[in-house]
Amino acid sequence: METQRLAVAVMHCEKCVANVARHYEELSGVAAVTVDLVGQSAEVTYDAGRITVDDLLHALDDTNFKVAVMPEAGPHPFAADIAADEAERAAKKAAEAAEAQGEAEVRKTGAAAKTHAVPDGEGAPAADGADGSAEAAIRLAIEGMHCANCAASIESHYRKTPGVIDVAVNLANNTGRVVFDPAQASVDDMLAVFDNLAFTAELIPEDAPLVDERRRAREAARAARDRKVFGISAVLTVVIVVVGMIPGWHMGAGGALAGLFVSEPTHVQAMFAANILLLALTVPVQFGCGARFYKGAWGSLKGGSANMDVLVALGTSIAFLFSLWITFLPVVTGDWSSHEALAINEGMPYFETCAMLITFVLLGKMLESRAKGATNAAIESLMNLTPPTARVLRGGEEREVPLAQVVAGDTVLVRPGEKMPVDGVVTEGSTEVDESMLTGEALPVVKAAGDAVTGGTQNTTGSVTVRALRVGADSTLARIVRAVEDAQGTKAPIQRIADRIAAVFVPAILIIAAITFAVWFFAAPVAPDERVVRALMPAIAVICVACPCALGLATPTALTVGMGKGAQLGVLIKDGTVLETMGNLTAAVFDKTGTLTVGEPAVVACDVPDDALRLAAALEAKSEHPLARAVVAYAEERGLAPLPPAESFQAVVGEGVRGAVEGREVFVGANGDGAGSVVSIDGAAAGRIQFRDEPKSDAGATVAALQRDFSVTSYMVTGDAAPTARAIAEEVGIAPGHVFAGVKPLEKADCVRDVKGAAAVAELEAVAGAAGKDEPGTAPRKAAVVAFVGDGINDAPALAAADIGVAMASGTDVALDAGSVVLMRNRLSDLVVALRLSRATMRKIKQNLFWALIYNCIMIPLAAVGILAPALAGAAMALSSVSVVSNSLLLKRFK
């Protein structure tokens, strides 16, 4: 008989335990099953001659539980899933508690802030809709968007669709995310929105990247087609400009062409022949190369909005039709000998204007697409970290299979120089692994049997065998990529400025163009026969120089580059709103254990007798709590190993653990005042244990930098007694008055609310003082922004209560779902990096919006007064979008 320990997640209750046990007991060859609800694991004793470990791994295939081999050391394979589940349940519980207690409830220590307390639960992540209904979300790959109005049109149609809760369309990477109520609408209903629009969309599977190989191939084909179309347009435009604008060439070509039909052509006939040649060259450019603008304009108007294509199509069409009238005026008048037929612009059409406008806009769009593609470079580099194939051992044979076919439980062989294909644990061999993509550390880390490895890290020296624990969409790297992709699909509040402008942009430009034409036609001091030409050219220039694209790209491109850069630096900012809010941070509340401190406390004092300590350590051996590990290590140091087995183990949240050891009832837990742990045997006190947890090396520098560089006040919350808590706070630079001691886990959210209320009062008084007011209440209120920084697993209510939840993560054990910001490298100093990146990204967004707005504010008047020719207006419009995207790409240099 052999015993195999398995990780099983996520189990919630005794029914789950019974379900798991029943499935294993039904397997032929299984002798015994023990399921641990607290440890989210199961121990199965089985006959190796009748069943295998693979049989055990697939025993729960018809359930919702995940199963993997439990490693001898390292984190729980499904720690992220457990964290996400606990966070969701705790957030719901916190929200229910806040609703029951009312918004006015605060802790006694924060009574002074009652009047100004921020409503409970503000910023809490909701798994349900506002009315308690369930939510579903889909991701879309959208084709055919050209400017901000396109994105706004799609969002507008979705908001009119019953059941839609939220929608965000990202012009930078041509994607969208729709949140809807599945009780009111289906996925088909969400896709049907595009039936009445000029755009096309397809569903992106939940476990697929936003940009897969198929979509890359389509985009590459489209880029090649765009280059071909631009090339044709450019060649024809050069010929049109040469013939139409170089002195002597126009009439020379016209005379030669007319001479084929008339022996001695008149000036008018030569002019007509030349214009017909220009017309023949312009038609392929106008209606062939420029067909995309007509199609886009028609689709936009049919959908009830007007986008950039409307402006381009309208401007070039007006110039083309006017040129057509000039060309055929001799035919209309029937006069081929006098200059009456050349009354308008001396018979010279504006075909070169049409061709140059379309060519310049095509060039701008091509450059814009290339630049937009570069904004996703960070995501692309992360996605390329994992190899496409893996070598696995199946049936005693080594096989090379696509990575998508590797399953949890597979044995994977990794040779020197190769990348780890999966998250797992080393079972054989030893090596050094370059984990700089996760930790930023340049030095490789030694890995031996029992050590955890992460997919995408580089194996450097030795060959190892790895048991796969997390693969595909469950792997750490995939979850990082997905978190960044989701973040890039969100909107920052500042984008509302661009959205409001985009909603009225095209109609406003058309009105300005009409006014421009009217002013020039009726007020310009020119001859009556020149008024149409003088009025039409500035109006066309106004239409063609206006650019809504730059406004639409200003925010999403900066967000895409900034969040991608953050992922490369180990900082995941999971929402555009959070990124903007971080720049206004006023206070940070730090959990102590594992956040400000290393999270590995050691026993510094113990008055528990050895016989009682031995029983207490045996019970603590069943727990994963850091204090439990410290007790076990201390007992082993005192020579009390081996420890007896514990039975009826039970963990009581916020209190401790209890169980039976050698027939005696043992309890180890908090003693009420937060000063270490108390041990009791059969209900009688046996003594107390004191612990000490060293501060992290960068804790003090981080607290100092927050205050010095960002004026952020730091607080600390802990379950330790006040003297111990104040000692740690003093070491890291937190004021004694900013320490919450003796706090139970579920009370941390109350502390966050206290800080939010106190910070609001402080901001209020500061504003009042600056204004010279006697009463704080008379000053304009400035909102306080509070972050909670914790380990992301036990701190879910506090993370939900804060404006910004910052989850610390370590290596492969990433609580990606626990906080709105995740510090991947488990470095406290990365909080400062997150703040600096937030402010750098917001600076880029503001710069982009400024240049997009100032461009239109300067260029439109220049076009209106006739300084800017229509062809130059088209070139300026094309380059404005490129400049905005290029400015966003400068964020790649952030360090």
Number of C-alpha atoms within 10 A of each C-alpha: 10 11 16 14 18 21 25 27 23 22 23 14 10 12 10 16 19 11 16 22 18 12 16 23 16 10 15 11 17 20 15 13 20 15 23 18 20 16 16 19 24 23 17 22 18 24 15 13 9 11 14 12 17 13 12 22 18 14 16 17 12 8 10 10 15 18 24 28 26 23 22 15 11 15 18 24 27 23 19 25 20 21 24 21 20 22 25 20 15 21 25 20 15 22 21 12 13 19 12 10 12 11 14 13 18 20 14 10 10 18 14 15 22 19 12 18 24 24 16 26 25 14 16 23 20 16 15 13 14 10 6 9 11 14 18 18 16 17 22 20 19 21 14 16 23 20 22 28 28 30 23 22 22 23 19 15 16 22 15 10 16 13 19 21 17 14 21 19 26 25 26 29 22 20 25 25 21 20 18 25 19 15 11 10 15 14 14 8 14 20 16 13 17 18 11 13 20 20 18 15 19 13 17 18 11 12 12 13 17 23 20 10 10 9 12 11 12 11 16 12 12 12 15 13 12 18 15 13 18 23 16 16 26 21 12 21 25 15 15 24 17 14 22 23 14 11 10 11 14 23 22 15 19 25 23 15 20 21 16 10 10 13 8 12 20 16 18 23 22 24 26 28 24 26 28 17 18 25 22 13 19 25 16 16 25 25 14 13 23 26 15 15 25 18 15 23 23 20 22 24 15 13 19 13 21 24 31 26 25 23 25 25 25 19 25 29 17 16 21 23 15 18 23 17 15 23 27 16 20 22 12 11 10 11 15 19 13 12 14 16 22 20 14 21 14 13 22 19 22 26 29 27 26 28 29 28 30 31 30 23 23 26 23 22 20 19 19 24 19 14 21 25 15 18 27 22 17 21 25 16 13 18 17 10 17 22 16 11 14 23 21 24 15 11 7 7 8 13 14 13 13 12 18 12 10 22 16 22 22 21 22 25 22 20 16 15 13 19 21 25 29 31 26 32 29 25 19 14 13 17 19 19 24 20 21 18 19 22 17 14 12 10 11 17 15 13 19 18 18 17 18 24 27 26 24 26 23 24 24 18 16 15 18 24 22 28 27 27 28 22 23 21 17 17 21 25 26 21 19 25 23 21 21 24 22 18 23 28 25 21 22 19 14 16 20 12 11 21 17 11 17 26 19 13 20 23 15 13 20 19 12 18 24 17 15 24 24 16 14 23 19 13 11 14 11 12 9 10 11 15 18 18 15 19 25 21 24 27 28 31 31 32 30 34 33 28 32 28 26 28 28 30 29 30 32 28 31 30 31 32 27 29 31 30 25 23 24 21 23 25 26 27 29 25 22 24 18 21 28 20 20 23 19 18 21 23 24 25 28 24 23 25 22 21 23 27 21 16 19 16 20 19 18 12 12 17 13 18 11 13 10 17 26 24 28 32 28 28 30 28 19 22 19 13 13 16 24 25 19 20 27 24 17 18 22 15 10 12 10 18 14 10 17 14 13 22 16 10 19 18 18 10 11 14 16 19 21 23 22 21 22 12 10 13 19 27 29 25 23 21 14 13 14 21 21 23 24 23 23 21 20 12 11 11 13 20 16 21 20 18 19 19 21 16 20 18 15 15 21 19 15 22 24 18 16 21 14 11 11 17 14 20 21 25 25 27 26 21 25 24 17 18 13 19 22 21 12 22 25 13 13 21 16 20 15 17 10 16 22 23 21 19 18 17 19 18 17 24 24 20 26 30 28 24 28 31 25 23 24 24 24 18 20 22 22 16 18 19 14 9 13 11 13 11 11 19 13 13 19 13 17 15 16 22 22 29 27 31 29 28 28 30 25 17 27 34 31 32 34 31 31 27 26 27 30 27 28 29 25 16 16 25 20 28 26 26 25 33 30 25 26 32 30 27 23 23 22 23 19 20 22 18 18 25 21 18 25 24 18 17 26 23 14 23 25 17 17 27 23 14 20 24 17 12 18 20 12 10 20 25 18 18 26 26 16 19 13 21 19 28 23 18 27 32 21 22 24 29 19 24 28 24 20 29 28 20 18 29 22 13 22 15 7 13 10
